[in-house]
Amino acid sequence: MVAIKDDWCNEFSRRMSLLFNDRWAIFAGGQKQNHMNIFPYGCDGYMSTFIKFKPEVAQNYWKAIQSNDLAEAKRIIQNLDIPFFDFIDSLQGGFNAGIHGCLELFGIAKRWRRKPFYSLNDEEMEMLAGFLREKSLL
């Protein structure tokens, strides 16, 4: 094994990071809060959801981590990461539909997906756009 992606974000993850960070590359799933959970225990990085459509969020978080500015990293988690995931998870179709909606709003791809996957309707897209504007992401 050369690397492991952690999505559990629990005691196992912290112990795994402590035990194997000198032998494996350990990285967290797409939420900064997941990374912060195991960062002190030897996590090397994380997969960023924001990198697809608002890379400066991911870049600012990583700069904060590299400079050990944990207050700034926490601020990004508190003001952007947690509210974003809470919002898109609450949409019909959840995270997947929400991410496809974001990709359309940022001009990267269309939101539409084949059945049985749900695609956001126009009203839901307006709600998503409003949320992103409120958070200064759009």
The first five atom37 places (N, CA, C, CB, O) and aatype in JSON, in Angstrom:
{
  "aatype": [12, 19, 0, 9, 11, 3, 3, 17, 4, 2, 6, 13, 15, 1, 1, 12, 15, 10, 10, 13, 2, 3, 1, 17, 0, 9, 13, 0, 7, 7, 5, 11, 5, 2, 8, 12, 2, 9, 13, 14, 18, 7, 4, 3, 7, 18, 12, 15, 16, 13, 9, 11, 13, 11, 14, 6, 19, 0, 5, 2, 18, 17, 11, 0, 9, 5, 15, 2, 3, 10, 0, 6, 0, 11, 1, 9, 9, 5, 2, 10, 3, 9, 14, 13, 13, 3, 13, 9, 3, 15, 10, 5, 7, 7, 13, 2, 0, 7, 9, 8, 7, 4, 10, 6, 10, 13, 7, 9, 0, 11, 1, 17, 1, 1, 11, 14, 13, 18, 15, 10, 2, 3, 6, 6, 12, 6, 12, 10, 0, 7, 13, 10, 1, 6, 11, 15, 10, 10],
  "atom_mask": [
    [1, 1, 1, 1, 1],
    [1, 1, 1, 1, 1],
    [1, 1, 1, 1, 1],
    [1, 1, 1, 1, 1],
    [1, 1, 1, 1, 1],
    [1, 1, 1, 1, 1],
    [1, 1, 1, 1, 1],
    [1, 1, 1, 1, 1],
    [1, 1, 1, 1, 1],
    [1, 1, 1, 1, 1],
    [1, 1, 1, 1, 1],
    [1, 1, 1, 1, 1],
    [1, 1, 1, 1, 1],
    [1, 1, 1, 1, 1],
    [1, 1, 1, 1, 1],
    [1, 1, 1, 1, 1],
    [1, 1, 1, 1, 1],
    [1, 1, 1, 1, 1],
    [1, 1, 1, 1, 1],
    [1, 1, 1, 1, 1],
    [1, 1, 1, 1, 1],
    [1, 1, 1, 1, 1],
    [1, 1, 1, 1, 1],
    [1, 1, 1, 1, 1],
    [1, 1, 1, 1, 1],
    [1, 1, 1, 1, 1],
    [1, 1, 1, 1, 1],
    [1, 1, 1, 1, 1],
    [1, 1, 1, 0, 1],
    [1, 1, 1, 0, 1],
    [1, 1, 1, 1, 1],
    [1, 1, 1, 1, 1],
    [1, 1, 1, 1, 1],
    [1, 1, 1, 1, 1],
    [1, 1, 1, 1, 1],
    [1, 1, 1, 1, 1],
    [1, 1, 1, 1, 1],
    [1, 1, 1, 1, 1],
    [1, 1, 1, 1, 1],
    [1, 1, 1, 1, 1],
    [1, 1, 1, 1, 1],
    [1, 1, 1, 0, 1],
    [1, 1, 1, 1, 1],
    [1, 1, 1, 1, 1],
    [1, 1, 1, 0, 1],
    [1, 1, 1, 1, 1],
    [1, 1, 1, 1, 1],
    [1, 1, 1, 1, 1],
    [1, 1, 1, 1, 1],
    [1, 1, 1, 1, 1],
    [1, 1, 1, 1, 1],
    [1, 1, 1, 1, 1],
    [1, 1, 1, 1, 1],
    [1, 1, 1, 1, 1],
    [1, 1, 1, 1, 1],
    [1, 1, 1, 1, 1],
    [1, 1, 1, 1, 1],
    [1, 1, 1, 1, 1],
    [1, 1, 1, 1, 1],
    [1, 1, 1, 1, 1],
    [1, 1, 1, 1, 1],
    [1, 1, 1, 1, 1],
    [1, 1, 1, 1, 1],
    [1, 1, 1, 1, 1],
    [1, 1, 1, 1, 1],
    [1, 1, 1, 1, 1],
    [1, 1, 1, 1, 1],
    [1, 1, 1, 1, 1],
    [1, 1, 1, 1, 1],
    [1, 1, 1, 1, 1],
    [1, 1, 1, 1, 1],
    [1, 1, 1, 1, 1],
    [1, 1, 1, 1, 1],
    [1, 1, 1, 1, 1],
    [1, 1, 1, 1, 1],
    [1, 1, 1, 1, 1],
    [1, 1, 1, 1, 1],
    [1, 1, 1, 1, 1],
    [1, 1, 1, 1, 1],
    [1, 1, 1, 1, 1],
    [1, 1, 1, 1, 1],
    [1, 1, 1, 1, 1],
    [1, 1, 1, 1, 1],
    [1, 1, 1, 1, 1],
    [1, 1, 1, 1, 1],
    [1, 1, 1, 1, 1],
    [1, 1, 1, 1, 1],
    [1, 1, 1, 1, 1],
    [1, 1, 1, 1, 1],
    [1, 1, 1, 1, 1],
    [1, 1, 1, 1, 1],
    [1, 1, 1, 1, 1],
    [1, 1, 1, 0, 1],
    [1, 1, 1, 0, 1],
    [1, 1, 1, 1, 1],
    [1, 1, 1, 1, 1],
    [1, 1, 1, 1, 1],
    [1, 1, 1, 0, 1],
    [1, 1, 1, 1, 1],
    [1, 1, 1, 1, 1],
    [1, 1, 1, 0, 1],
    [1, 1, 1, 1, 1],
    [1, 1, 1, 1, 1],
    [1, 1, 1, 1, 1],
    [1, 1, 1, 1, 1],
    [1, 1, 1, 1, 1],
    [1, 1, 1, 0, 1],
    [1, 1, 1, 1, 1],
    [1, 1, 1, 1, 1],
    [1, 1, 1, 1, 1],
    [1, 1, 1, 1, 1],
    [1, 1, 1, 1, 1],
    [1, 1, 1, 1, 1],
    [1, 1, 1, 1, 1],
    [1, 1, 1, 1, 1],
    [1, 1, 1, 1, 1],
    [1, 1, 1, 1, 1],
    [1, 1, 1, 1, 1],
    [1, 1, 1, 1, 1],
    [1, 1, 1, 1, 1],
    [1, 1, 1, 1, 1],
    [1, 1, 1, 1, 1],
    [1, 1, 1, 1, 1],
    [1, 1, 1, 1, 1],
    [1, 1, 1, 1, 1],
    [1, 1, 1, 1, 1],
    [1, 1, 1, 1, 1],
    [1, 1, 1, 1, 1],
    [1, 1, 1, 1, 1],
    [1, 1, 1, 0, 1],
    [1, 1, 1, 1, 1],
    [1, 1, 1, 1, 1],
    [1, 1, 1, 1, 1],
    [1, 1, 1, 1, 1],
    [1, 1, 1, 1, 1],
    [1, 1, 1, 1, 1],
    [1, 1, 1, 1, 1],
    [1, 1, 1, 1, 1]
  ],
  "atom_positions": [
    [[0.84, -1.16, 0.0], [0.0, 0.0, 0.0], [0.9, 1.24, 0.0], [-0.96, -0.01, 1.22], [1.91, 1.28, 0.7]],
    [[0.51, 2.25, -0.79], [1.3, 3.48, -0.83], [0.52, 4.7, -0.38], [1.82, 3.71, -2.23], [1.1, 5.71, 0.0]],
    [[-0.82, 4.59, -0.44], [-1.64, 5.73, -0.03], [-3.01, 5.23, 0.42], [-1.79, 6.74, -1.19], [-3.44, 4.13, 0.08]],
    [[-3.67, 6.07, 1.21], [-5.03, 5.75, 1.63], [-5.84, 7.04, 1.73], [-5.02, 5.0, 3.0], [-5.36, 8.06, 2.22]],
    [[-7.06, 6.96, 1.24], [-8.0, 8.09, 1.34], [-8.94, 7.78, 2.49], [-8.78, 8.33, -0.01], [-9.58, 6.72, 2.51]],
    [[-9.03, 8.69, 3.42], [-9.89, 8.49, 4.58], [-11.21, 9.24, 4.41], [-9.18, 8.96, 5.85], [-11.22, 10.45, 4.18]],
    [[-12.3, 8.52, 4.54], [-13.63, 9.13, 4.55], [-14.36, 8.85, 5.86], [-14.46, 8.62, 3.37], [-15.51, 9.26, 6.03]],
    [[-13.72, 8.16, 6.76], [-14.39, 7.81, 8.02], [-14.33, 8.95, 9.02], [-13.75, 6.56, 8.62], [-15.32, 9.26, 9.68]],
    [[-13.17, 9.58, 9.11], [-13.0, 10.75, 9.99], [-13.37, 10.44, 11.43], [-13.86, 11.92, 9.48], [-14.18, 11.14, 12.04]],
    [[-12.79, 9.41, 11.95], [-13.11, 9.0, 13.32], [-11.84, 8.52, 14.03], [-14.19, 7.88, 13.32], [-10.73, 8.8, 13.59]],
    [[-12.03, 7.82, 15.12], [-10.9, 7.33, 15.9], [-9.98, 6.44, 15.06], [-11.39, 6.57, 17.13], [-8.76, 6.54, 15.17]],
    [[-10.56, 5.58, 14.23], [-9.75, 4.74, 13.36], [-8.83, 5.59, 12.48], [-10.65, 3.85, 12.47], [-7.65, 5.27, 12.32]],
    [[-9.36, 6.65, 11.93], [-8.58, 7.52, 11.04], [-7.41, 8.17, 11.76], [-9.47, 8.6, 10.44], [-6.31, 8.25, 11.23]],
    [[-7.67, 8.63, 12.97], [-6.59, 9.26, 13.73], [-5.5, 8.23, 14.08], [-7.15, 9.9, 15.02], [-4.31, 8.52, 13.97]],
    [[-5.92, 7.05, 14.51], [-4.94, 6.0, 14.85], [-4.16, 5.55, 13.62], [-5.65, 4.79, 15.49], [-2.94, 5.37, 13.68]],
    [[-4.87, 5.38, 12.5], [-4.21, 4.98, 11.27], [-3.16, 6.01, 10.88], [-5.25, 4.8, 10.14], [-2.04, 5.67, 10.5]],
    [[-3.53, 7.3, 10.98], [-2.59, 8.35, 10.63], [-1.37, 8.32, 11.53], [-3.26, 9.72, 10.71], [-0.24, 8.46, 11.05]],
    [[-1.58, 8.15, 12.81], [-0.46, 8.06, 13.74], [0.46, 6.89, 13.44], [-0.97, 7.95, 15.17], [1.68, 7.02, 13.48]],
    [[-0.13, 5.75, 13.13], [0.64, 4.53, 12.95], [1.36, 4.44, 11.61], [-0.25, 3.35, 13.11], [2.43, 3.84, 11.52]],
    [[0.78, 5.03, 10.56], [1.29, 4.76, 9.22], [1.72, 5.99, 8.42], [0.27, 4.04, 8.45], [2.09, 5.86, 7.26]],
    [[1.68, 7.17, 9.02], [1.99, 8.37, 8.23], [3.43, 8.4, 7.73], [1.74, 9.6, 9.05], [3.74, 9.14, 6.8]],
    [[4.3, 7.62, 8.33], [5.68, 7.58, 7.85], [5.86, 6.6, 6.69], [6.6, 7.2, 8.99], [6.92, 6.58, 6.06]],
    [[4.83, 5.78, 6.4], [4.93, 4.79, 5.33], [3.92, 5.0, 4.2], [4.76, 3.42, 5.9], [4.18, 4.59, 3.06]],
    [[2.79, 5.61, 4.49], [1.73, 5.81, 3.5], [1.45, 7.28, 3.34], [0.45, 5.05, 3.9], [1.59, 8.06, 4.28]],
    [[1.06, 7.67, 2.14], [0.48, 9.0, 1.95], [-0.97, 8.89, 2.42], [0.58, 9.49, 0.43], [-1.73, 8.06, 1.92]],
    [[-1.35, 9.73, 3.36], [-2.7, 9.69, 3.91], [-3.39, 11.0, 3.57], [-2.68, 9.45, 5.46], [-2.87, 12.08, 3.85]],
    [[-4.57, 10.89, 2.95], [-5.32, 12.09, 2.62], [-6.79, 11.89, 2.92], [-5.12, 12.47, 1.16], [-7.31, 10.77, 2.91]],
    [[-7.44, 13.0, 3.18], [-8.84, 12.99, 3.6], [-9.74, 13.22, 2.39], [-9.11, 14.06, 4.68], [-9.31, 13.73, 1.36]],
    [[-11.01, 12.82, 2.55], [-12.02, 13.07, 1.51], [-12.24, 14.56, 1.32], [0.0, 0.0, 0.0], [-11.53, 15.38, 1.9]],
    [[-13.23, 14.93, 0.5], [-13.39, 16.28, -0.04], [-13.74, 17.41, 0.87], [0.0, 0.0, 0.0], [-13.89, 18.54, 0.39]],
    [[-13.88, 17.2, 2.16], [-14.22, 18.3, 3.06], [-13.02, 18.7, 3.9], [-15.4, 17.91, 3.96], [-12.3, 17.86, 4.44]],
    [[-12.83, 20.0, 4.0], [-11.72, 20.51, 4.8], [-11.85, 20.08, 6.26], [-11.66, 22.03, 4.7], [-10.84, 19.82, 6.92]],
    [[-13.07, 20.0, 6.76], [-13.26, 19.56, 8.14], [-12.77, 18.13, 8.34], [-14.74, 19.67, 8.53], [-12.29, 17.79, 9.42]],
    [[-12.87, 17.29, 7.31], [-12.33, 15.93, 7.39], [-10.81, 15.96, 7.5], [-12.76, 15.1, 6.17], [-10.21, 15.22, 8.28]],
    [[-10.2, 16.83, 6.71], [-8.75, 16.97, 6.76], [-8.31, 17.46, 8.12], [-8.27, 17.93, 5.67], [-7.37, 16.92, 8.71]],
    [[-8.98, 18.47, 8.63], [-8.6, 19.05, 9.92], [-8.72, 18.02, 11.04], [-9.47, 20.27, 10.23], [-7.98, 18.08, 12.02]],
    [[-9.64, 17.09, 10.9], [-9.84, 16.05, 11.9], [-8.61, 15.16, 12.07], [-11.05, 15.2, 11.53], [-8.32, 14.71, 13.18]],
    [[-7.89, 14.9, 10.98], [-6.73, 14.0, 11.09], [-5.4, 14.68, 10.77], [-6.92, 12.83, 10.17], [-4.35, 14.04, 10.85]],
    [[-5.43, 15.96, 10.43], [-4.2, 16.7, 10.13], [-3.16, 16.6, 11.26], [-4.53, 18.17, 9.88], [-2.0, 16.32, 10.98]],
    [[-3.55, 16.81, 12.51], [-2.53, 16.75, 13.57], [-1.91, 15.37, 13.75], [-3.13, 17.2, 14.86], [-0.89, 15.24, 14.44]],
    [[-2.51, 14.36, 13.16], [-2.05, 12.99, 13.37], [-1.21, 12.45, 12.2], [-3.24, 12.08, 13.58], [-0.78, 11.3, 12.21]],
    [[-0.97, 13.31, 11.19], [-0.09, 12.9, 10.11], [-0.73, 12.81, 8.74], [0.0, 0.0, 0.0], [-0.19, 12.16, 7.85]],
    [[-1.86, 13.44, 8.56], [-2.52, 13.46, 7.25], [-1.76, 14.38, 6.31], [-4.01, 13.9, 7.39], [-1.45, 15.52, 6.66]],
    [[-1.47, 13.9, 5.11], [-0.67, 14.66, 4.15], [-1.46, 15.67, 3.33], [0.01, 13.72, 3.22], [-0.89, 16.67, 2.88]],
    [[-2.74, 15.44, 3.13], [-3.52, 16.34, 2.28], [-4.98, 15.93, 2.25], [0.0, 0.0, 0.0], [-5.43, 15.11, 3.04]],
    [[-5.7, 16.52, 1.31], [-7.12, 16.2, 1.19], [-7.57, 16.41, -0.25], [-7.97, 17.07, 2.16], [-6.94, 17.12, -1.02]],
    [[-8.67, 15.78, -0.57], [-9.29, 15.98, -1.87], [-10.27, 17.14, -1.72], [-10.02, 14.66, -2.39], [-11.1, 17.13, -0.81]],
    [[-10.19, 18.12, -2.58], [-11.01, 19.32, -2.43], [-12.2, 19.3, -3.38], [-10.19, 20.56, -2.67], [-12.05, 19.13, -4.58]],
    [[-13.38, 19.48, -2.83], [-14.59, 19.64, -3.64], [-14.57, 20.99, -4.34], [-15.85, 19.49, -2.76], [-14.99, 21.09, -5.49]],
    [[-14.1, 22.03, -3.66], [-14.1, 23.38, -4.22], [-13.14, 23.56, -5.39], [-13.76, 24.36, -3.15], [-13.32, 24.46, -6.2]],
    [[-12.12, 22.71, -5.49], [-11.1, 22.89, -6.52], [-11.7, 22.87, -7.92], [-10.04, 21.81, -6.41], [-11.13, 23.44, -8.84]],
    [[-12.85, 22.21, -8.08], [-13.49, 22.09, -9.39], [-14.07, 23.41, -9.88], [-14.59, 21.06, -9.34], [-14.06, 23.68, -11.08]],
    [[-14.57, 24.23, -8.96], [-15.3, 25.42, -9.41], [-14.91, 26.7, -8.69], [-16.76, 25.2, -9.23], [-15.22, 27.78, -9.18]],
    [[-14.26, 26.63, -7.56], [-13.8, 27.82, -6.83], [-12.46, 27.5, -6.18], [-14.85, 28.27, -5.76], [-12.36, 27.4, -4.96]],
    [[-11.42, 27.35, -7.02], [-10.14, 26.85, -6.51], [-9.51, 27.73, -5.43], [-9.18, 26.71, -7.64], [-8.73, 27.24, -4.62]],
    [[-9.82, 29.02, -5.42], [-9.19, 29.88, -4.41], [-9.6, 29.48, -2.98], [-9.55, 31.34, -4.66], [-8.86, 29.75, -2.04]],
    [[-10.76, 28.86, -2.8], [-11.14, 28.39, -1.47], [-10.17, 27.3, -1.03], [-12.62, 27.84, -1.47], [-9.64, 27.34, 0.09]],
    [[-9.93, 26.34, -1.89], [-8.99, 25.25, -1.58], [-7.57, 25.79, -1.4], [-9.01, 24.19, -2.69], [-6.86, 25.37, -0.49]],
    [[-7.18, 26.71, -2.26], [-5.82, 27.27, -2.17], [-5.63, 28.07, -0.88], [-5.54, 28.16, -3.39], [-4.58, 27.98, -0.25]],
    [[-6.64, 28.85, -0.5], [-6.54, 29.63, 0.75], [-6.48, 28.72, 1.97], [-7.72, 30.6, 0.88], [-5.73, 28.98, 2.91]],
    [[-7.27, 27.65, 1.95], [-7.23, 26.7, 3.05], [-5.84, 26.07, 3.14], [-8.32, 25.62, 2.88], [-5.26, 25.97, 4.22]],
    [[-5.32, 25.64, 2.01], [-4.02, 24.96, 2.03], [-2.9, 25.92, 2.45], [-3.71, 24.36, 0.66], [-1.98, 25.51, 3.15]],
    [[-2.96, 27.16, 2.03], [-1.98, 28.15, 2.48], [-2.04, 28.31, 4.0], [-2.21, 29.53, 1.8], [-1.01, 28.41, 4.66]],
    [[-3.26, 28.33, 4.55], [-3.42, 28.43, 6.0], [-2.79, 27.22, 6.69], [-4.91, 28.56, 6.38], [-2.11, 27.36, 7.71]],
    [[-3.02, 26.04, 6.15], [-2.44, 24.82, 6.73], [-0.91, 24.88, 6.67], [-2.97, 23.55, 6.0], [-0.23, 24.59, 7.65]],
    [[-0.38, 25.24, 5.5], [1.08, 25.28, 5.34], [1.74, 26.3, 6.25], [1.43, 25.58, 3.9], [2.87, 26.1, 6.7]],
    [[1.05, 27.39, 6.53], [1.63, 28.42, 7.4], [1.22, 28.22, 8.86], [1.21, 29.82, 6.93], [1.49, 29.06, 9.72]],
    [[0.56, 27.1, 9.14], [0.09, 26.76, 10.48], [-0.86, 27.82, 11.05], [1.27, 26.57, 11.41], [-0.9, 28.03, 12.27]],
    [[-1.61, 28.47, 10.17], [-2.62, 29.44, 10.59], [-3.94, 28.7, 10.78], [-2.77, 30.61, 9.54], [-4.84, 28.78, 9.94]],
    [[-4.04, 27.98, 11.89], [-5.21, 27.15, 12.13], [-6.47, 27.97, 12.35], [-4.97, 26.25, 13.32], [-7.57, 27.49, 12.11]],
    [[-6.32, 29.21, 12.81], [-7.49, 30.08, 12.97], [-8.11, 30.39, 11.6], [-7.1, 31.4, 13.7], [-9.33, 30.39, 11.46]],
    [[-7.28, 30.64, 10.61], [-7.79, 30.9, 9.25], [-8.38, 29.63, 8.64], [-6.67, 31.45, 8.35], [-9.42, 29.67, 8.0]],
    [[-7.72, 28.52, 8.84], [-8.26, 27.24, 8.33], [-9.62, 26.98, 8.96], [-7.28, 26.07, 8.64], [-10.56, 26.58, 8.27]],
    [[-9.74, 27.2, 10.25], [-11.02, 27.02, 10.95], [-12.07, 27.98, 10.4], [-10.85, 27.23, 12.47], [-13.22, 27.59, 10.22]],
    [[-11.7, 29.21, 10.14], [-12.64, 30.2, 9.6], [-13.2, 29.73, 8.26], [-11.96, 31.57, 9.45], [-14.39, 29.85, 8.01]],
    [[-12.34, 29.21, 7.4], [-12.78, 28.71, 6.09], [-13.73, 27.52, 6.28], [-11.56, 28.29, 5.22], [-14.75, 27.43, 5.6]],
    [[-13.4, 26.64, 7.19], [-14.28, 25.49, 7.47], [-15.62, 25.98, 7.99], [-13.62, 24.54, 8.5], [-16.67, 25.53, 7.53]],
    [[-15.59, 26.9, 8.95], [-16.81, 27.38, 9.59], [-17.68, 28.19, 8.64], [-16.47, 28.21, 10.8], [-18.9, 28.02, 8.63]],
    [[-17.08, 29.06, 7.84], [-17.85, 29.98, 7.0], [-18.19, 29.46, 5.61], [-17.11, 31.26, 6.86], [-19.15, 29.92, 4.99]],
    [[-17.41, 28.51, 5.11], [-17.63, 28.02, 3.75], [-17.86, 26.52, 3.68], [-16.45, 28.38, 2.89], [-18.87, 26.08, 3.12]],
    [[-16.97, 25.75, 4.22], [-17.02, 24.29, 4.06], [-18.29, 23.69, 4.67], [-15.79, 23.66, 4.69], [-19.06, 23.02, 3.98]],
    [[-18.49, 23.91, 5.95], [-19.66, 23.32, 6.61], [-20.97, 23.84, 6.02], [-19.63, 23.6, 8.11], [-21.84, 23.03, 5.68]],
    [[-21.15, 25.16, 5.87], [-22.41, 25.63, 5.28], [-22.65, 25.11, 3.86], [-22.43, 27.14, 5.27], [-23.79, 24.78, 3.5]],
    [[-21.59, 25.03, 3.05], [-21.74, 24.54, 1.68], [-22.24, 23.1, 1.68], [-20.4, 24.65, 0.93], [-23.22, 22.79, 1.0]],
    [[-21.59, 22.24, 2.42], [-21.99, 20.84, 2.42], [-23.37, 20.65, 3.05], [-20.96, 20.0, 3.17], [-24.16, 19.82, 2.58]],
    [[-23.67, 21.4, 4.09], [-25.01, 21.33, 4.66], [-26.06, 21.72, 3.62], [-25.12, 22.24, 5.9], [-27.1, 21.07, 3.51]],
    [[-25.78, 22.78, 2.87], [-26.76, 23.24, 1.89], [-26.94, 22.25, 0.74], [-26.33, 24.59, 1.33], [-28.06, 21.86, 0.44]],
    [[-25.85, 21.83, 0.12], [-26.04, 20.95, -1.04], [-26.55, 19.57, -0.64], [-24.73, 20.8, -1.8], [-27.25, 18.92, -1.42]],
    [[-26.22, 19.12, 0.57], [-26.77, 17.85, 1.03], [-28.27, 17.94, 1.26], [-26.07, 17.41, 2.32], [-28.97, 16.92, 1.21]],
    [[-28.78, 19.15, 1.5], [-30.22, 19.32, 1.74], [-31.03, 19.38, 0.45], [-30.45, 20.58, 2.56], [-32.26, 19.3, 0.49]],
    [[-30.37, 19.53, -0.68], [-31.07, 19.61, -1.96], [-31.6, 18.24, -2.36], [-30.14, 20.15, -3.05], [-31.03, 17.21, -2.0]],
    [[-32.7, 18.23, -3.11], [-33.16, 16.96, -3.67], [-32.05, 16.46, -4.59], [-34.54, 17.12, -4.45], [-31.52, 17.22, -5.41]],
    [[-31.71, 15.21, -4.46], [-30.59, 14.67, -5.22], [-29.28, 14.8, -4.48], [0.0, 0.0, 0.0], [-28.27, 14.24, -4.9]],
    [[-29.28, 15.55, -3.36], [-28.13, 15.65, -2.47], [-26.86, 16.2, -3.09], [0.0, 0.0, 0.0], [-26.89, 17.01, -4.01]],
    [[-25.76, 15.73, -2.56], [-24.43, 16.21, -2.94], [-24.21, 16.13, -4.45], [-23.36, 15.41, -2.21], [-23.75, 17.09, -5.07]],
    [[-24.53, 14.99, -5.03], [-24.25, 14.79, -6.45], [-24.99, 15.79, -7.33], [-24.63, 13.38, -6.86], [-24.39, 16.39, -8.22]],
    [[-26.29, 15.97, -7.08], [-27.06, 16.95, -7.85], [-26.55, 18.36, -7.6], [-28.56, 16.86, -7.49], [-26.47, 19.17, -8.52]],
    [[-26.19, 18.65, -6.35], [-25.68, 19.97, -6.0], [-24.37, 20.3, -6.69], [0.0, 0.0, 0.0], [-24.18, 21.42, -7.17]],
    [[-23.47, 19.34, -6.75], [-22.18, 19.57, -7.42], [-22.4, 19.8, -8.91], [-21.23, 18.37, -7.21], [-21.77, 20.68, -9.49]],
    [[-23.27, 19.03, -9.53], [-23.55, 19.25, -10.95], [-24.19, 20.61, -11.19], [-24.47, 18.15, -11.5], [-23.93, 21.25, -12.21]],
    [[-25.02, 21.05, -10.24], [-25.57, 22.4, -10.32], [-24.48, 23.45, -10.24], [0.0, 0.0, 0.0], [-24.5, 24.43, -10.98]],
    [[-23.53, 23.27, -9.34], [-22.4, 24.2, -9.22], [-21.59, 24.25, -10.51], [-21.48, 23.8, -8.05], [-21.21, 25.32, -10.97]],
    [[-21.35, 23.09, -11.09], [-20.57, 23.05, -12.34], [-21.27, 23.85, -13.43], [-20.36, 21.6, -12.8], [-20.6, 24.52, -14.23]],
    [[-22.61, 23.79, -13.49], [-23.31, 24.6, -14.49], [-23.22, 26.09, -14.16], [-24.78, 24.18, -14.58], [-22.98, 26.9, -15.04]],
    [[-23.4, 26.44, -12.9], [-23.35, 27.85, -12.52], [-21.99, 28.48, -12.81], [-23.68, 28.0, -11.04], [-21.9, 29.67, -13.08]],
    [[-20.96, 27.69, -12.75], [-19.61, 28.2, -13.02], [-19.19, 28.0, -14.47], [-18.61, 27.52, -12.1], [-18.04, 28.27, -14.83]],
    [[-20.11, 27.54, -15.31], [-19.84, 27.41, -16.74], [-18.9, 26.27, -17.11], [0.0, 0.0, 0.0], [-18.25, 26.33, -18.15]],
    [[-18.84, 25.24, -16.28], [-17.91, 24.13, -16.52], [-18.59, 22.98, -17.23], [-17.33, 23.65, -15.2], [-18.02, 22.38, -18.15]],
    [[-19.81, 22.66, -16.82], [-20.57, 21.54, -17.4], [-22.05, 21.79, -17.15], [-20.11, 20.17, -16.8], [-22.41, 22.68, -16.37]],
    [[-22.88, 21.03, -17.78], [-24.32, 21.13, -17.57], [-24.72, 20.28, -16.35], [-25.1, 20.67, -18.83], [-24.04, 19.32, -16.0]],
    [[-25.81, 20.65, -15.75], [-26.3, 19.95, -14.55], [-27.01, 18.64, -14.86], [-27.24, 20.84, -13.78], [-27.14, 17.79, -13.99]],
    [[-27.46, 18.47, -16.09], [-28.34, 17.36, -16.44], [-27.61, 16.02, -16.42], [-28.95, 17.59, -17.82], [-26.5, 15.88, -16.94]],
    [[-28.28, 15.04, -15.8], [-27.75, 13.69, -15.74], [-28.85, 12.7, -16.11], [-27.16, 13.37, -14.33], [-30.04, 12.99, -15.95]],
    [[-28.45, 11.55, -16.58], [-29.44, 10.52, -16.96], [-30.14, 9.97, -15.73], [-28.76, 9.38, -17.74], [-29.58, 9.95, -14.64]],
    [[-31.36, 9.52, -15.93], [-32.11, 8.82, -14.89], [-31.34, 7.54, -14.55], [-33.59, 8.49, -15.34], [-30.76, 6.94, -15.45]],
    [[-31.31, 7.12, -13.35], [-32.16, 7.51, -12.23], [-31.62, 8.68, -11.42], [-32.35, 6.35, -11.34], [-32.2, 9.02, -10.39]],
    [[-30.52, 9.3, -11.86], [-29.96, 10.42, -11.13], [-30.86, 11.64, -11.24], [-28.56, 10.75, -11.63], [-31.49, 11.86, -12.28]],
    [[-30.91, 12.41, -10.19], [-31.73, 13.61, -10.15], [-30.9, 14.79, -10.61], [-32.31, 13.85, -8.73], [-29.73, 14.93, -10.24]],
    [[-31.51, 15.66, -11.41], [-30.91, 16.93, -11.82], [-31.72, 18.05, -11.22], [-30.84, 17.06, -13.38], [-32.95, 18.0, -11.22]],
    [[-31.05, 19.06, -10.7], [-31.76, 20.2, -10.11], [-32.64, 20.88, -11.15], [-30.76, 21.2, -9.52], [-32.25, 21.01, -12.32]],
    [[-33.82, 21.32, -10.73], [-34.68, 22.09, -11.63], [-34.3, 23.57, -11.55], [-36.19, 21.89, -11.27], [-33.42, 23.94, -10.77]],
    [[-34.94, 24.41, -12.34], [-34.58, 25.83, -12.4], [-34.74, 26.53, -11.05], [-35.42, 26.53, -13.45], [-33.9, 27.35, -10.67]],
    [[-35.8, 26.2, -10.34], [-36.03, 26.82, -9.02], [-34.92, 26.44, -8.04], [-37.41, 26.4, -8.46], [-34.42, 27.29, -7.3]],
    [[-34.54, 25.18, -8.05], [-33.45, 24.72, -7.17], [-32.12, 25.34, -7.58], [-33.35, 23.19, -7.2], [-31.28, 25.63, -6.73]],
    [[-31.92, 25.54, -8.88], [-30.7, 26.2, -9.34], [-30.65, 27.64, -8.84], [-30.62, 26.17, -10.89], [-29.58, 28.13, -8.47]],
    [[-31.78, 28.31, -8.82], [-31.83, 29.69, -8.29], [-31.5, 29.69, -6.8], [-33.23, 30.31, -8.53], [-30.79, 30.58, -6.32]],
    [[-32.01, 28.71, -6.06], [-31.69, 28.6, -4.64], [-30.19, 28.37, -4.44], [-32.5, 27.45, -3.99], [-29.57, 28.98, -3.56]],
    [[-29.63, 27.5, -5.25], [-28.19, 27.22, -5.17], [-27.39, 28.47, -5.5], [-27.81, 26.07, -6.12], [-26.43, 28.79, -4.8]],
    [[-27.76, 29.16, -6.56], [-27.06, 30.39, -6.94], [-27.16, 31.43, -5.82], [-27.63, 30.97, -8.26], [-26.18, 32.11, -5.52]],
    [[-28.33, 31.55, -5.22], [-28.51, 32.5, -4.12], [-27.61, 32.17, -2.95], [0.0, 0.0, 0.0], [-27.0, 33.05, -2.35]],
    [[-27.54, 30.89, -2.61], [-26.65, 30.48, -1.52], [-25.2, 30.81, -1.85], [-26.79, 28.96, -1.24], [-24.48, 31.36, -1.02]],
    [[-24.77, 30.49, -3.06], [-23.38, 30.74, -3.44], [-23.07, 32.24, -3.44], [-23.09, 30.15, -4.83], [-21.98, 32.64, -3.05]],
    [[-24.02, 33.05, -3.88], [-23.83, 34.52, -3.84], [-23.73, 35.0, -2.39], [-25.0, 35.25, -4.56], [-22.87, 35.82, -2.05]],
    [[-24.6, 34.48, -1.54], [-24.61, 34.87, -0.11], [-23.26, 34.58, 0.53], [-25.73, 34.12, 0.66], [-22.81, 35.32, 1.4]],
    [[-22.6, 33.51, 0.11], [-21.3, 33.13, 0.65], [-20.14, 33.72, -0.15], [-21.18, 31.62, 0.69], [-18.98, 33.37, 0.09]],
    [[-20.44, 34.62, -1.1], [-19.44, 35.25, -1.97], [-18.63, 34.21, -2.75], [-18.49, 36.11, -1.14], [-17.45, 34.4, -3.01]],
    [[-19.28, 33.12, -3.13], [-18.64, 32.1, -3.93], [-18.99, 32.24, -5.41], [-19.05, 30.72, -3.43], [-18.29, 31.69, -6.26]],
    [[-20.04, 32.98, -5.71], [-20.47, 33.17, -7.11], [-20.59, 34.65, -7.38], [-21.82, 32.44, -7.39], [-20.93, 35.05, -8.49]]
  ]
}
